[in-house]
Amino acid sequence: MSKNFSLILALACFAGCPSSSNTDKKEESPSGGAHADTSAGAKPPQVAPPNPNAQPAPPDVAAPPADAEKTKSGLASKILQKGTGTEHPAAEDTVTVHYTGWTTDGKMFDSSIPRHAPATFPLNRVIPGWTEGLQLMVDGEKRRFWIPVELAYNNRPGRPAGMLVFDVELISFKKAPKPIPAPADVAQAPKDAKKTKSGLAYKVLAKGKGKTHPQATSQVQVHYTGWTTDGKMFDSSVVRGEPATFPLNMVIKGWTEGLQLMVEGEKTRFWIPVELAYNHQPGRPDGMLVFDVELLKILP
């Protein structure tokens, strides 16, 4: 899958904090304790060595202190070091940060610091708490965030559960290119659009040269732009200048269904009902979504 595969489209990720680490994984002790058998021939308990890369949890990791700021969404934060910048990043901008994340029991689950490599990503392609929180910051600022579960991974399997705590340093950010103007029919599908039984509406903008349609499990390469019905662009591979590659069964339902109607080289506009899009998931574009999609390749 392309490293630039948009978190806006993926259902499984999307986002998450920029990277996942196993540096804090411990080996289970099969016996252990004061009563373990250490007589001749018996192996002593296996105790995992301390993790040299673990960043100590802050003393207020369990809950935000009284002097923490709190937004309407429930996100709490506290400035640890004032920044030198004057501008704030927007959701569409690309940020470069150092960060460390802990669960409220003080266990570190990820950090860019031991890797000696800051993370770079667009703000609208990570967990909602990051998208909201980093827009409060300026270059050079260090801030601690207490991110409620609903703005984090919402207890998705395989992700850190519960409220998460992050220390973030905003190193710099890059302004996003100007958005692509919305089409004139962005508010609703026109009369000449076709409609499937599921409610997905679509209209072919340019016929393709291919003859084969992708299947639900096919890997495809596309260029796309997405808008909400008020004409606001929320994501575009065209703006980034790099097509997206992904399996069709790893995106929203409207994409999985709609791209199976296409052939290589085809450009199609889709009006995707909310039930086939993000279905009012917090932190995702809401309501019906409109996409212009060009199917570049069906990959083997």
C-alpha positions, 0 to 999 in steps of 0.5 A, spaced: 500 500 500 502 506 498 505 510 504 501 516 502 494 512 502 490 517 505 487 516 512 481 519 509 479 513 505 481 508 509 477 505 514 482 501 518 487 506 520 486 511 518 490 515 522 492 513 528 498 516 530 503 517 525 507 510 527 506 504 531 512 501 535 513 495 539 519 497 543 515 496 549 513 489 548 515 485 554 516 477 554 511 473 559 514 470 565 512 462 565 513 462 572 516 467 577 515 470 583 519 468 590 517 461 590 519 459 583 524 453 583 531 455 582 534 448 584 539 444 580 537 443 573 531 448 574 531 454 570 530 461 573 524 465 571 524 469 565 524 476 566 524 481 561 529 486 561 527 494 561 526 497 555 532 502 554 528 506 549 522 507 554 520 515 555 518 516 562 511 517 563 509 524 566 506 524 573 499 527 570 499 521 565 492 518 569 488 525 568 489 532 566 491 537 571 486 543 573 490 548 569 489 544 563 486 547 557 479 544 555 476 544 548 468 543 547 470 536 544 473 534 551 480 535 548 485 537 554 492 540 553 497 544 557 503 548 554 510 545 556 514 550 552 512 556 548 513 556 541 517 561 536 512 561 531 506 566 530 501 561 525 497 555 526 497 549 522 490 548 518 487 541 518 490 540 511 497 542 512 503 537 513 506 537 520 513 535 522 513 533 529 516 529 535 512 525 540 511 520 545 504 517 547 502 513 553 496 510 556 493 512 562 497 507 566 504 510 564 505 505 559 509 508 553 506 505 546 510 509 541 515 515 540 519 518 535 524 520 539 528 513 540 528 513 532 531 519 532 527 521 526 521 526 527 514 524 523 511 528 518 504 527 515 498 531 513 493 533 519 487 531 516 489 523 516 491 522 523 486 521 529 481 526 531 485 528 537 491 530 533 487 533 528 484 538 533 490 539 537 496 540 533 492 546 530 492 550 537 500 549 536 505 554 533 512 552 531 517 550 536 511 549 541 511 543 546 504 541 548 501 535 552 495 532 550 490 528 554 485 525 548 479 522 550 477 515 547 472 518 542 478 522 539 483 517 539 482 510 537 475 509 540 477 502 542 478 499 535 482 492 536 489 492 535 490 500 537 491 503 544 485 503 548 482 508 552 484 516 553 491 517 551 496 522 553 501 525 548 507 530 548 508 533 542 513 538 539 511 541 533 517 542 529 514 545 523 509 545 518 508 546 510 501 549 508 497 545 503 496 547 496 490 550 494 484 546 494 481 544 487 474 547 486 468 543 487 464 541 481 457 545 480 453 539 481 456 537 488 450 539 492 446 533 489 447 528 483 444 530 477 438 527 473 442 524 468 446 520 474 446 513 474 444 510 481 445 503 484 440 499 489 444 501 495 443 509 493 450 510 490 449 515 484 455 516 479 456 519 472 462 517 467 466 523 466 471 520 461 470 513 458 476 508 459 480 504 455 480 498 459 475 492 459 476 489 465 473 491 472 476 490 479 473 486 484 472 487 491 479 484 493 483 488 487 488 492 488 487 499 485 491 505 483 487 511 482 487 519 482 481 522 486 479 528 489 473 529 495 468 534 497 463 535 502 456 537 499 458 544 501 463 544 496 469 544 501 475 539 498 477 535 504 482 530 500 486 529 494 491 525 491 491 530 485 493 536 489 499 531 493 501 530 486 501 522 487 496 517 486 493 512 491 494 505 491 490 500 496 485 494 496 478 495 494 476 492 501 480 497 505 476 503 504 469 506 505 463 502 502 461 507 496 468 506 494 468 498 494 462 498 490 463 504 485 470 502 483 468 495 481 463 499 476 469 502 472 475 500 467 482 502 467 483 510 464 475 511 466 474 518 470 467 517 474 464 522 479 460 519 485 455 521 490 456 517 496 450 517 501 452 517 508 451 510 510 456 508 504 461 513 507 463 514 514 456 514 517 457 520 522 464 517 525 467 522 529 473 526 526 471 524 519 467 528 513 460 528 514 454 527 510 454 525 503 461 525 500 462 527 492 468 524 489 472 525 482 476 518 481 480 516 475 482 509 475 489 508 473 491 501 474 488 494 476 494 491 479 496 484 479 
